Amino acid sequence: MPKLFESVQLSQALLDECEQLDTASLSDALDSLGVSGGLLGITTQVPGSRCVGIAFTVQYEPVGDSHGFKNAANYIDQVPPGAVIVSSNAGRQDCTVWGDIMTHFAVARGIKGTVIDGVARDIDTVVKLGYPLFSRGRFMQSAKNRTQLKAVQVSLEIGGVTVNPGDLLVCDGSGCLVIAQHIAAEVIRRARAVEHTERQIIGAITAGASLEEARKTYRYDQPWLGAAQKVEAELAQ
């Protein structure tokens, strides 16, 4: 993906701002830049939960050697508070890479959430603790002697989208979204504009305007533009 904007370190202010934005508006902002960020097929396992944080990536691989005990991994000791774990088990649904012990550890250490290209178990515990967990599903069978840790803090490919260590992850009831660090500030700016445009449209139709009229008035064709930019776009037509 080309660097559209100068690379910047994600600040706490940006993370806090992102807490107020949903994945739908952020996805629209990414669309306006021609960037795909949605992790298709990965959904919440704890309704009502959401998380925003910096990606800590984990890659698994199938166990090839049947000799000796193969643990799923103890990588979580390395994950800093405020991170979102992004774990790739290549979409496997026959064995889990997350459960109750990992959940208790994550809550105790201030880890923001977990995204799994695969499945998780002990969902009752996860729900009870209100921990933000997003995966392709749930299944109770252990990863022990089935899959093993290959690497941490490496680039992952999930559903055709690349997730790099340090990328911004935003997950809510609509799904999970990854935003590359170097475009995060611009994506957030555009997402704010998208939400403002939608509030204007909702206000207009509540006041009696037709949907077609409201969308035309507030430039629903380019909702990521600020007010001044919309005027300029209108004059340019």
CYANA upper distance limits for C-alpha pairs under 8 A (distance plus 0.5 A):
  3 LYS  CA      7 SER  CA      8.25
  3 LYS  CA    182 HIS  CA      7.46
  3 LYS  CA    183 ILE  CA      8.22
  4 LEU  CA    182 HIS  CA      8.31
  4 LEU  CA    183 ILE  CA      7.40
  5 PHE  CA    182 HIS  CA      6.58
  5 PHE  CA    183 ILE  CA      6.32
  5 PHE  CA    186 GLU  CA      8.47
  6 GLU  CA    182 HIS  CA      6.53
  6 GLU  CA    183 ILE  CA      8.20
  7 SER  CA    181 GLN  CA      7.31
  7 SER  CA    182 HIS  CA      4.50
  7 SER  CA    183 ILE  CA      7.76
  8 VAL  CA    181 GLN  CA      7.30
  8 VAL  CA    182 HIS  CA      6.06
  9 GLN  CA    181 GLN  CA      7.61
  9 GLN  CA    182 HIS  CA      8.33
 10 LEU  CA     14 LEU  CA      6.91
 10 LEU  CA     15 LEU  CA      7.74
 10 LEU  CA    181 GLN  CA      7.19
 10 LEU  CA    184 ALA  CA      8.15
 11 SER  CA     15 LEU  CA      6.98
 12 GLN  CA     16 ASP  CA      6.52
 13 ALA  CA     17 GLU  CA      6.63
 14 LEU  CA     18 CYS  CA      6.64
 14 LEU  CA    185 ALA  CA      7.48
 14 LEU  CA    188 ILE  CA      8.37
 15 LEU  CA     19 GLU  CA      6.95
 15 LEU  CA     52 VAL  CA      7.45
 15 LEU  CA     53 GLY  CA      7.47
 16 ASP  CA     20 GLN  CA      7.80
 17 GLU  CA     21 LEU  CA      7.72
 17 GLU  CA    188 ILE  CA      8.24
 18 CYS  CA     22 ASP  CA      8.42
 18 CYS  CA     52 VAL  CA      7.60
 18 CYS  CA    170 VAL  CA      8.31
 18 CYS  CA    188 ILE  CA      7.24
 19 GLU  CA     51 CYS  CA      8.33
 19 GLU  CA     52 VAL  CA      6.85
 21 LEU  CA     25 SER  CA      7.36
 21 LEU  CA     26 LEU  CA      7.58
 21 LEU  CA    191 ALA  CA      7.72
 21 LEU  CA    192 ARG  CA      7.78
 22 ASP  CA     26 LEU  CA      6.98
 22 ASP  CA    170 VAL  CA      8.42
 22 ASP  CA    172 ASP  CA      7.58
 23 THR  CA     27 SER  CA      6.32
 23 THR  CA    170 VAL  CA      7.10
 23 THR  CA    171 CYS  CA      7.22
 23 THR  CA    172 ASP  CA      7.21
 23 THR  CA    174 SER  CA      7.20
 23 THR  CA    175 GLY  CA      7.65
 23 THR  CA    176 CYS  CA      7.68
 23 THR  CA    177 LEU  CA      7.02
 24 ALA  CA     28 ASP  CA      6.79
 24 ALA  CA    174 SER  CA      7.80
 25 SER  CA     29 ALA  CA      6.74
 25 SER  CA    191 ALA  CA      5.48
 25 SER  CA    192 ARG  CA      8.05
 25 SER  CA    194 VAL  CA      6.41
 25 SER  CA    195 GLU  CA      6.75
 26 LEU  CA     30 LEU  CA      6.74
 26 LEU  CA    187 VAL  CA      7.10
 26 LEU  CA    188 ILE  CA      7.28
 26 LEU  CA    190 ARG  CA      8.25
 26 LEU  CA    191 ALA  CA      5.48
 27 SER  CA     31 ASP  CA      6.63
 27 SER  CA     36 SER  CA      8.38
 27 SER  CA     37 GLY  CA      7.52
 27 SER  CA     38 GLY  CA      7.70
 27 SER  CA    177 LEU  CA      7.90
 27 SER  CA    191 ALA  CA      8.47
 28 ASP  CA     32 SER  CA      6.84
 28 ASP  CA    191 ALA  CA      7.53
 28 ASP  CA    194 VAL  CA      7.91
 28 ASP  CA    224 TRP  CA      8.28
 29 ALA  CA     33 LEU  CA      7.30
 29 ALA  CA    187 VAL  CA      5.98
 29 ALA  CA    188 ILE  CA      8.06
 29 ALA  CA    190 ARG  CA      5.80
 29 ALA  CA    191 ALA  CA      5.67
 29 ALA  CA    194 VAL  CA      7.79
 29 ALA  CA    224 TRP  CA      6.84
 30 LEU  CA     34 GLY  CA      6.82
 30 LEU  CA     35 VAL  CA      5.66
 30 LEU  CA     36 SER  CA      7.06
 30 LEU  CA     37 GLY  CA      7.60
 30 LEU  CA    187 VAL  CA      6.73
 31 ASP  CA     35 VAL  CA      6.16
 31 ASP  CA     36 SER  CA      7.32
 32 SER  CA    224 TRP  CA      7.88
 36 SER  CA    161 VAL  CA      7.39
 37 GLY  CA    161 VAL  CA      6.78
 37 GLY  CA    177 LEU  CA      5.74
 37 GLY  CA    178 VAL  CA      5.48
 37 GLY  CA    179 ILE  CA      6.73
 38 GLY  CA    161 VAL  CA      7.88
 38 GLY  CA    175 GLY  CA      7.92
 38 GLY  CA    176 CYS  CA      6.42
 38 GLY  CA    177 LEU  CA      4.99
 38 GLY  CA    178 VAL  CA      7.00
 39 LEU  CA    158 ILE  CA      6.97
 39 LEU  CA    159 GLY  CA      6.59
 39 LEU  CA    161 VAL  CA      7.28
 39 LEU  CA    175 GLY  CA      7.75
 39 LEU  CA    176 CYS  CA      6.06
 39 LEU  CA    177 LEU  CA      6.48
 39 LEU  CA    178 VAL  CA      7.99
 40 LEU  CA    159 GLY  CA      6.47
 40 LEU  CA    175 GLY  CA      8.30
 40 LEU  CA    176 CYS  CA      8.43
 41 GLY  CA    135 SER  CA      8.42
 41 GLY  CA    136 ARG  CA      6.45
 41 GLY  CA    175 GLY  CA      8.46
 42 ILE  CA    115 VAL  CA      8.18
 42 ILE  CA    116 ILE  CA      7.91
 42 ILE  CA    117 ASP  CA      7.54
 42 ILE  CA    134 PHE  CA      6.51
 42 ILE  CA    135 SER  CA      5.28
 42 ILE  CA    136 ARG  CA      5.26
 42 ILE  CA    137 GLY  CA      8.36
 42 ILE  CA    175 GLY  CA      6.75
 42 ILE  CA    176 CYS  CA      7.17
 43 THR  CA    134 PHE  CA      5.57
 43 THR  CA    135 SER  CA      6.05
 43 THR  CA    136 ARG  CA      6.88
 43 THR  CA    137 GLY  CA      8.33
 43 THR  CA    173 GLY  CA      7.69
 43 THR  CA    174 SER  CA      7.74
 43 THR  CA    175 GLY  CA      5.52
 43 THR  CA    176 CYS  CA      7.52
 44 THR  CA     49 SER  CA      8.03
 44 THR  CA    132 PRO  CA      7.89
 44 THR  CA    133 LEU  CA      6.46
 44 THR  CA    134 PHE  CA      4.83
 44 THR  CA    135 SER  CA      7.09
 44 THR  CA    172 ASP  CA      7.48
 44 THR  CA    173 GLY  CA      6.56
 44 THR  CA    175 GLY  CA      7.21
 45 GLN  CA    123 ILE  CA      7.94
 45 GLN  CA    127 VAL  CA      8.20
 45 GLN  CA    132 PRO  CA      8.15
 45 GLN  CA    133 LEU  CA      6.16
 45 GLN  CA    134 PHE  CA      6.19
 45 GLN  CA    135 SER  CA      7.49
 45 GLN  CA    137 GLY  CA      8.08
 46 VAL  CA    126 VAL  CA      7.89
 46 VAL  CA    127 VAL  CA      5.98
 46 VAL  CA    130 GLY  CA      7.28
 46 VAL  CA    131 TYR  CA      7.70
 46 VAL  CA    132 PRO  CA      6.80
 46 VAL  CA    133 LEU  CA      6.90
 46 VAL  CA    134 PHE  CA      8.38
 47 PRO  CA    173 GLY  CA      7.21
 48 GLY  CA    172 ASP  CA      8.00
 48 GLY  CA    173 GLY  CA      7.01
 49 SER  CA    130 GLY  CA      7.50
 49 SER  CA    131 TYR  CA      7.79
 49 SER  CA    132 PRO  CA      5.83
 49 SER  CA    172 ASP  CA      6.81
 49 SER  CA    173 GLY  CA      7.64
 50 ARG  CA    132 PRO  CA      6.30
 50 ARG  CA    170 VAL  CA      8.07
 50 ARG  CA    171 CYS  CA      5.82
 50 ARG  CA    172 ASP  CA      4.83
 50 ARG  CA    173 GLY  CA      7.60
 51 CYS  CA     84 VAL  CA      8.20
 51 CYS  CA    112 LYS  CA      6.38
 51 CYS  CA    113 GLY  CA      6.40
 51 CYS  CA    132 PRO  CA      6.81
 51 CYS  CA    169 LEU  CA      8.19
 51 CYS  CA    170 VAL  CA      6.35
 51 CYS  CA    171 CYS  CA      5.82
 51 CYS  CA    172 ASP  CA      7.27
 52 VAL  CA     84 VAL  CA      7.80
 52 VAL  CA    112 LYS  CA      7.32
 52 VAL  CA    113 GLY  CA      8.44
 52 VAL  CA    168 LEU  CA      7.85
 52 VAL  CA    169 LEU  CA      6.13
 52 VAL  CA    170 VAL  CA      5.10
 52 VAL  CA    171 CYS  CA      7.10
 53 GLY  CA     82 GLY  CA      6.41
 53 GLY  CA     83 ALA  CA      5.64
 53 GLY  CA     84 VAL  CA      5.78
 53 GLY  CA    112 LYS  CA      6.87
 53 GLY  CA    168 LEU  CA      6.38
 53 GLY  CA    169 LEU  CA      5.96
 53 GLY  CA    170 VAL  CA      7.37
 54 ILE  CA     82 GLY  CA      7.51
 54 ILE  CA     83 ALA  CA      5.29
 54 ILE  CA     84 VAL  CA      6.12
 54 ILE  CA    165 PRO  CA      8.08
 54 ILE  CA    166 GLY  CA      5.73
 54 ILE  CA    167 ASP  CA      6.18
 54 ILE  CA    168 LEU  CA      5.41
 54 ILE  CA    169 LEU  CA      6.55
 55 ALA  CA     83 ALA  CA      6.38
 55 ALA  CA     84 VAL  CA      5.50
 55 ALA  CA     85 ILE  CA      6.41
 55 ALA  CA     86 VAL  CA      6.69
 55 ALA  CA    163 VAL  CA      8.27
 55 ALA  CA    164 ASN  CA      7.63
 55 ALA  CA    165 PRO  CA      5.73
 55 ALA  CA    166 GLY  CA      5.57
 55 ALA  CA    167 ASP  CA      5.83
 55 ALA  CA    168 LEU  CA      6.66
 55 ALA  CA    169 LEU  CA      6.69
 56 PHE  CA     79 VAL  CA      7.24
 56 PHE  CA     83 ALA  CA      6.66
 56 PHE  CA     84 VAL  CA      6.47
 56 PHE  CA     85 ILE  CA      5.37
 56 PHE  CA     86 VAL  CA      6.44
 56 PHE  CA    152 VAL  CA      8.12
 56 PHE  CA    153 GLN  CA      6.52
 56 PHE  CA    165 PRO  CA      5.91
 56 PHE  CA    166 GLY  CA      7.29
 57 THR  CA     85 ILE  CA      6.49
 57 THR  CA     86 VAL  CA      5.29
 57 THR  CA     87 SER  CA      6.44
 57 THR  CA     88 SER  CA      8.40
 57 THR  CA    152 VAL  CA      6.08
 57 THR  CA    153 GLN  CA      5.26
 57 THR  CA    154 VAL  CA      6.65
 57 THR  CA    155 SER  CA      7.76
 57 THR  CA    156 LEU  CA      7.74
 57 THR  CA    163 VAL  CA      8.24
 57 THR  CA    164 ASN  CA      7.65
 57 THR  CA    165 PRO  CA      6.23
 58 VAL  CA     85 ILE  CA      7.78
 58 VAL  CA     86 VAL  CA      6.56
 58 VAL  CA     87 SER  CA      5.09
 58 VAL  CA     88 SER  CA      6.64
 58 VAL  CA    149 LEU  CA      8.12
 58 VAL  CA    150 LYS  CA      8.42
 58 VAL  CA    151 ALA  CA      6.65
 58 VAL  CA    152 VAL  CA      4.97
 58 VAL  CA    153 GLN  CA      6.81
 58 VAL  CA    154 VAL  CA      7.71
 59 GLN  CA     87 SER  CA      6.51
 59 GLN  CA     88 SER  CA      5.49
 59 GLN  CA     89 ASN  CA      7.07
 59 GLN  CA    149 LEU  CA      6.73
 59 GLN  CA    150 LYS  CA      5.99
 59 GLN  CA    151 ALA  CA      5.74
 59 GLN  CA    152 VAL  CA      6.57
 59 GLN  CA    154 VAL  CA      8.00
 59 GLN  CA    156 LEU  CA      7.72
 60 TYR  CA     87 SER  CA      8.14
 60 TYR  CA     88 SER  CA      6.54
 60 TYR  CA     89 ASN  CA      5.62
 60 TYR  CA     90 ALA  CA      8.08
 60 TYR  CA    147 THR  CA      6.93
 60 TYR  CA    148 GLN  CA      5.95
 60 TYR  CA    149 LEU  CA      5.02
 60 TYR  CA    150 LYS  CA      5.47
 60 TYR  CA    151 ALA  CA      7.55
 61 GLU  CA     89 ASN  CA      7.27
 61 GLU  CA     90 ALA  CA      8.42
 61 GLU  CA    147 THR  CA      6.05
 61 GLU  CA    148 GLN  CA      6.01
 61 GLU  CA    149 LEU  CA      6.80
 61 GLU  CA    150 LYS  CA      6.24
 62 PRO  CA    146 ARG  CA      6.50
 62 PRO  CA    147 THR  CA      4.79
 62 PRO  CA    148 GLN  CA      6.68
 63 VAL  CA     70 LYS  CA      7.95
 63 VAL  CA    145 ASN  CA      6.70
 63 VAL  CA    146 ARG  CA      5.74
 63 VAL  CA    147 THR  CA      5.36
 63 VAL  CA    148 GLN  CA      6.40
 66 SER  CA    145 ASN  CA      7.87
 69 PHE  CA    144 LYS  CA      8.06
 69 PHE  CA    145 ASN  CA      6.83
 70 LYS  CA    144 LYS  CA      6.21
 70 LYS  CA    145 ASN  CA      5.18
 70 LYS  CA    146 ARG  CA      8.14
 70 LYS  CA    147 THR  CA      8.18
 70 LYS  CA    148 GLN  CA      7.11
 71 ASN  CA    143 ALA  CA      8.04
 71 ASN  CA    144 LYS  CA      5.61
 71 ASN  CA    145 ASN  CA      7.10
 71 ASN  CA    147 THR  CA      8.49
 71 ASN  CA    148 GLN  CA      6.95
 72 ALA  CA     97 VAL  CA      7.20
 72 ALA  CA    143 ALA  CA      6.21
 72 ALA  CA    144 LYS  CA      6.02
 72 ALA  CA    145 ASN  CA      8.20
 72 ALA  CA    147 THR  CA      6.70
 72 ALA  CA    148 GLN  CA      5.36
 72 ALA  CA    149 LEU  CA      6.75
 73 ALA  CA    148 GLN  CA      7.02
 73 ALA  CA    149 LEU  CA      6.12
 75 TYR  CA     79 VAL  CA      7.85
 75 TYR  CA    152 VAL  CA      8.04
 76 ILE  CA    102 MET  CA      8.15
 76 ILE  CA    106 ALA  CA      8.40
 79 VAL  CA     83 ALA  CA      7.31
 79 VAL  CA     85 ILE  CA      8.17
 79 VAL  CA    111 ILE  CA      8.03
 80 PRO  CA    109 ARG  CA      8.24
 80 PRO  CA    110 GLY  CA      8.50
 80 PRO  CA    111 ILE  CA      7.45
 81 PRO  CA    109 ARG  CA      6.36
 81 PRO  CA    110 GLY  CA      5.21
 81 PRO  CA    111 ILE  CA      5.32
 81 PRO  CA    112 LYS  CA      7.84
 82 GLY  CA    110 GLY  CA      6.52
 82 GLY  CA    111 ILE  CA      5.58
 82 GLY  CA    112 LYS  CA      5.81
 83 ALA  CA    111 ILE  CA      5.87
 83 ALA  CA    112 LYS  CA      6.13
 83 ALA  CA    113 GLY  CA      7.87
 84 VAL  CA    111 ILE  CA      6.85
 84 VAL  CA    112 LYS  CA      5.76
 84 VAL  CA    113 GLY  CA      5.39
 84 VAL  CA    114 THR  CA      6.07
 84 VAL  CA    115 VAL  CA      7.82
 84 VAL  CA    169 LEU  CA      7.39
 85 ILE  CA    111 ILE  CA      8.33
 85 ILE  CA    113 GLY  CA      6.83
 85 ILE  CA    114 THR  CA      5.11
 85 ILE  CA    115 VAL  CA      6.53
 86 VAL  CA    114 THR  CA      6.49
 86 VAL  CA    115 VAL  CA      5.22
 86 VAL  CA    116 ILE  CA      6.46
 86 VAL  CA    117 ASP  CA      8.43
 87 SER  CA    114 THR  CA      7.97
 87 SER  CA    115 VAL  CA      6.57
 87 SER  CA    116 ILE  CA      5.24
 87 SER  CA    117 ASP  CA      6.66
 88 SER  CA    116 ILE  CA      6.43
 88 SER  CA    117 ASP  CA      5.21
 88 SER  CA    118 GLY  CA      7.31
 88 SER  CA    156 LEU  CA      7.52
 88 SER  CA    158 ILE  CA      7.93
 89 ASN  CA     97 VAL  CA      8.04
 89 ASN  CA    116 ILE  CA      7.82
 89 ASN  CA    117 ASP  CA      6.07
 89 ASN  CA    118 GLY  CA      5.91
 89 ASN  CA    147 THR  CA      8.42
 90 ALA  CA    117 ASP  CA      6.51
 90 ALA  CA    118 GLY  CA      7.12
 90 ALA  CA    158 ILE  CA      8.29
 91 GLY  CA    117 ASP  CA      5.25
 91 GLY  CA    118 GLY  CA      4.76
 91 GLY  CA    119 VAL  CA      8.23
 91 GLY  CA    136 ARG  CA      7.74
 92 ARG  CA    117 ASP  CA      7.97
 92 ARG  CA    118 GLY  CA      5.46
 92 ARG  CA    119 VAL  CA      7.58
 93 GLN  CA    118 GLY  CA      6.14
 93 GLN  CA    119 VAL  CA      6.08
 93 GLN  CA    136 ARG  CA      8.25
 93 GLN  CA    137 GLY  CA      7.91
 93 GLN  CA    138 ARG  CA      8.28
 93 GLN  CA    139 PHE  CA      7.53
 94 ASP  CA    119 VAL  CA      8.47
 94 ASP  CA    139 PHE  CA      7.62
 94 ASP  CA    141 GLN  CA      7.21
 95 CYS  CA    119 VAL  CA      7.41
 95 CYS  CA    120 ALA  CA      8.48
 95 CYS  CA    139 PHE  CA      7.31
 95 CYS  CA    140 MET  CA      7.74
 95 CYS  CA    141 GLN  CA      5.47
 95 CYS  CA    142 SER  CA      5.82
 95 CYS  CA    143 ALA  CA      5.44
 95 CYS  CA    146 ARG  CA      7.68
 95 CYS  CA    147 THR  CA      8.36
 96 THR  CA    118 GLY  CA      7.54
 96 THR  CA    119 VAL  CA      5.56
 96 THR  CA    120 ALA  CA      5.27
 96 THR  CA    121 ARG  CA      6.75
 96 THR  CA    138 ARG  CA      8.19
 96 THR  CA    139 PHE  CA      6.92
 96 THR  CA    140 MET  CA      7.21
 96 THR  CA    141 GLN  CA      6.60
 96 THR  CA    142 SER  CA      5.96
 96 THR  CA    143 ALA  CA      5.81
 97 VAL  CA    118 GLY  CA      8.08
 97 VAL  CA    119 VAL  CA      7.27
 97 VAL  CA    120 ALA  CA      6.49
 97 VAL  CA    142 SER  CA      7.93
 97 VAL  CA    143 ALA  CA      6.41
 98 TRP  CA    102 MET  CA      6.76
 98 TRP  CA    103 THR  CA      8.07
 98 TRP  CA    119 VAL  CA      7.97
 98 TRP  CA    120 ALA  CA      5.32
 98 TRP  CA    121 ARG  CA      6.73
 99 GLY  CA    103 THR  CA      6.72
 99 GLY  CA    120 ALA  CA      6.61
 99 GLY  CA    121 ARG  CA      5.52
 99 GLY  CA    122 ASP  CA      5.67
 99 GLY  CA    123 ILE  CA      7.95
 99 GLY  CA    126 VAL  CA      8.40
100 ASP  CA    104 HIS  CA      6.68
100 ASP  CA    121 ARG  CA      8.05
100 ASP  CA    122 ASP  CA      5.97
100 ASP  CA    123 ILE  CA      8.33
100 ASP  CA    125 THR  CA      6.60
100 ASP  CA    126 VAL  CA      7.31
101 ILE  CA    105 PHE  CA      6.74
102 MET  CA    106 ALA  CA      6.56
103 THR  CA    107 VAL  CA      6.71
103 THR  CA    125 THR  CA      8.46
103 THR  CA    126 VAL  CA      6.93
103 THR  CA    131 TYR  CA      7.65
104 HIS  CA    108 ALA  CA      6.69
105 PHE  CA    109 ARG  CA      6.65
106 ALA  CA    110 GLY  CA      6.64
106 ALA  CA    111 ILE  CA      5.51
106 ALA  CA    112 LYS  CA      8.24
106 ALA  CA    113 GLY  CA      8.25
107 VAL  CA    111 ILE  CA      6.68
107 VAL  CA    112 LYS  CA      8.45
107 VAL  CA    131 TYR  CA      7.60
112 LYS  CA    132 PRO  CA      7.73
113 GLY  CA    131 TYR  CA      7.09
113 GLY  CA    132 PRO  CA      5.29
113 GLY  CA    133 LEU  CA      6.38
114 THR  CA    132 PRO  CA      7.02
114 THR  CA    133 LEU  CA      5.52
114 THR  CA    134 PHE  CA      6.69
115 VAL  CA    133 LEU  CA      6.66
115 VAL  CA    134 PHE  CA      5.24
115 VAL  CA    135 SER  CA      6.30
115 VAL  CA    176 CYS  CA      8.37
116 ILE  CA    120 ALA  CA      8.28
116 ILE  CA    133 LEU  CA      8.50
116 ILE  CA    134 PHE  CA      6.68
116 ILE  CA    135 SER  CA      5.10
116 ILE  CA    136 ARG  CA      7.49
117 ASP  CA    135 SER  CA      6.54
117 ASP  CA    136 ARG  CA      6.76
117 ASP  CA    158 ILE  CA      7.30
118 GLY  CA    135 SER  CA      6.45
118 GLY  CA    136 ARG  CA      5.82
118 GLY  CA    137 GLY  CA      7.47
119 VAL  CA    135 SER  CA      6.14
119 VAL  CA    136 ARG  CA      6.07
119 VAL  CA    137 GLY  CA      5.39
119 VAL  CA    138 ARG  CA      5.35
119 VAL  CA    139 PHE  CA      6.62
120 ALA  CA    135 SER  CA      7.51
120 ALA  CA    137 GLY  CA      7.27
120 ALA  CA    138 ARG  CA      5.33
120 ALA  CA    139 PHE  CA      6.49
120 ALA  CA    140 MET  CA      7.74
121 ARG  CA    138 ARG  CA      6.11
121 ARG  CA    139 PHE  CA      5.95
121 ARG  CA    140 MET  CA      5.44
121 ARG  CA    141 GLN  CA      8.24
122 ASP  CA    126 VAL  CA      7.05
122 ASP  CA    140 MET  CA      7.71
123 ILE  CA    127 VAL  CA      6.52
123 ILE  CA    138 ARG  CA      7.95
124 ASP  CA    128 LYS  CA      6.60
125 THR  CA    129 LEU  CA      6.68
126 VAL  CA    130 GLY  CA      6.61
126 VAL  CA    131 TYR  CA      6.04
126 VAL  CA    132 PRO  CA      8.46
126 VAL  CA    133 LEU  CA      8.03
127 VAL  CA    131 TYR  CA      6.97
134 PHE  CA    171 CYS  CA      8.27
134 PHE  CA    175 GLY  CA      8.33
134 PHE  CA    176 CYS  CA      8.11
142 SER  CA    146 ARG  CA      8.26
143 ALA  CA    147 THR  CA      5.88
143 ALA  CA    148 GLN  CA      8.07
144 LYS  CA    148 GLN  CA      8.19
153 GLN  CA    164 ASN  CA      8.10
153 GLN  CA    165 PRO  CA      5.89
154 VAL  CA    164 ASN  CA      7.03
154 VAL  CA    165 PRO  CA      6.90
155 SER  CA    162 THR  CA      7.18
155 SER  CA    163 VAL  CA      6.21
155 SER  CA    164 ASN  CA      5.08
155 SER  CA    165 PRO  CA      7.19
156 LEU  CA    162 THR  CA      6.10
156 LEU  CA    163 VAL  CA      5.61
156 LEU  CA    164 ASN  CA      6.99
157 GLU  CA    161 VAL  CA      6.06
157 GLU  CA    162 THR  CA      5.12
157 GLU  CA    163 VAL  CA      6.83
158 ILE  CA    162 THR  CA      6.84
158 ILE  CA    163 VAL  CA      7.84
163 VAL  CA    167 ASP  CA      7.22
163 VAL  CA    178 VAL  CA      7.16
163 VAL  CA    180 ALA  CA      8.39
164 ASN  CA    180 ALA  CA      8.11
166 GLY  CA    181 GLN  CA      7.26
167 ASP  CA    178 VAL  CA      7.09
167 ASP  CA    179 ILE  CA      6.36
167 ASP  CA    180 ALA  CA      5.39
167 ASP  CA    181 GLN  CA      5.53
168 LEU  CA    178 VAL  CA      6.19
168 LEU  CA    179 ILE  CA      5.49
168 LEU  CA    180 ALA  CA      6.78
168 LEU  CA    181 GLN  CA      6.76
168 LEU  CA    184 ALA  CA      7.77
169 LEU  CA    176 CYS  CA      7.63
169 LEU  CA    177 LEU  CA      6.30
169 LEU  CA    178 VAL  CA      5.25
169 LEU  CA    179 ILE  CA      6.93
170 VAL  CA    176 CYS  CA      6.38
170 VAL  CA    177 LEU  CA      5.79
170 VAL  CA    178 VAL  CA      7.08
171 CYS  CA    175 GLY  CA      6.12
171 CYS  CA    176 CYS  CA      4.70
171 CYS  CA    177 LEU  CA      6.65
172 ASP  CA    176 CYS  CA      7.09
179 ILE  CA    183 ILE  CA      7.63
179 ILE  CA    184 ALA  CA      6.48
179 ILE  CA    187 VAL  CA      8.45
180 ALA  CA    184 ALA  CA      6.68
183 ILE  CA    187 VAL  CA      6.61
184 ALA  CA    188 ILE  CA      6.60
185 ALA  CA    189 ARG  CA      6.75
186 GLU  CA    190 ARG  CA      6.72
187 VAL  CA    191 ALA  CA      6.53
188 ILE  CA    192 ARG  CA      6.70
189 ARG  CA    193 ALA  CA      7.09
190 ARG  CA    194 VAL  CA      6.73
190 ARG  CA    224 TRP  CA      5.24
190 ARG  CA    225 LEU  CA      7.39
191 ALA  CA    195 GLU  CA      6.78
191 ALA  CA    224 TRP  CA      6.92
192 ARG  CA    196 HIS  CA      6.73
192 ARG  CA    224 TRP  CA      8.16
193 ALA  CA    197 THR  CA      6.63
193 ALA  CA    223 PRO  CA      7.03
193 ALA  CA    224 TRP  CA      5.40
193 ALA  CA    225 LEU  CA      6.69
193 ALA  CA    226 GLY  CA      6.40
194 VAL  CA    198 GLU  CA      6.78
194 VAL  CA    223 PRO  CA      5.31
194 VAL  CA    224 TRP  CA      5.17
194 VAL  CA    225 LEU  CA      8.07
195 GLU  CA    199 ARG  CA      6.69
196 HIS  CA    200 GLN  CA      6.81
197 THR  CA    201 ILE  CA      6.82
197 THR  CA    218 TYR  CA      6.83
197 THR  CA    219 ARG  CA      8.30
197 THR  CA    220 TYR  CA      7.65
197 THR  CA    223 PRO  CA      6.15
197 THR  CA    224 TRP  CA      8.23
198 GLU  CA    202 ILE  CA      6.63
198 GLU  CA    220 TYR  CA      8.39
198 GLU  CA    223 PRO  CA      8.16
199 ARG  CA    203 GLY  CA      6.56
200 GLN  CA    204 ALA  CA      6.66
200 GLN  CA    218 TYR  CA      7.55
201 ILE  CA    205 ILE  CA      6.79
201 ILE  CA    211 LEU  CA      8.24
201 ILE  CA    214 ALA  CA      5.83
201 ILE  CA    215 ARG  CA      6.77
201 ILE  CA    218 TYR  CA      7.19
202 ILE  CA    206 THR  CA      6.54
203 GLY  CA    207 ALA  CA      6.74
204 ALA  CA    208 GLY  CA      7.02
204 ALA  CA    209 ALA  CA      6.00
204 ALA  CA    214 ALA  CA      6.47
205 ILE  CA    209 ALA  CA      4.98
205 ILE  CA    210 SER  CA      6.41
205 ILE  CA    211 LEU  CA      6.71
205 ILE  CA    214 ALA  CA      7.09
209 ALA  CA    213 GLU  CA      6.84
209 ALA  CA    214 ALA  CA      6.66
210 SER  CA    214 ALA  CA      6.65
211 LEU  CA    215 ARG  CA      6.53
212 GLU  CA    216 LYS  CA      6.69
213 GLU  CA    217 THR  CA      6.58
214 ALA  CA    218 TYR  CA      6.71
215 ARG  CA    219 ARG  CA      6.32
215 ARG  CA    220 TYR  CA      5.40
215 ARG  CA    221 ASP  CA      8.23
216 LYS  CA    220 TYR  CA      6.90
216 LYS  CA    221 ASP  CA      8.36
218 TYR  CA    223 PRO  CA      8.12
219 ARG  CA    223 PRO  CA      6.50
219 ARG  CA    230 LYS  CA      7.55
222 GLN  CA    230 LYS  CA      8.45
225 LEU  CA    229 GLN  CA      6.08
225 LEU  CA    230 LYS  CA      6.33
226 GLY  CA    230 LYS  CA      6.66
227 ALA  CA    231 VAL  CA      6.98
228 ALA  CA    232 GLU  CA      6.86
229 GLN  CA    233 ALA  CA      6.60
230 LYS  CA    234 GLU  CA      6.56
231 VAL  CA    235 LEU  CA      6.70
232 GLU  CA    236 ALA  CA      6.62
233 ALA  CA    237 GLN  CA      7.08
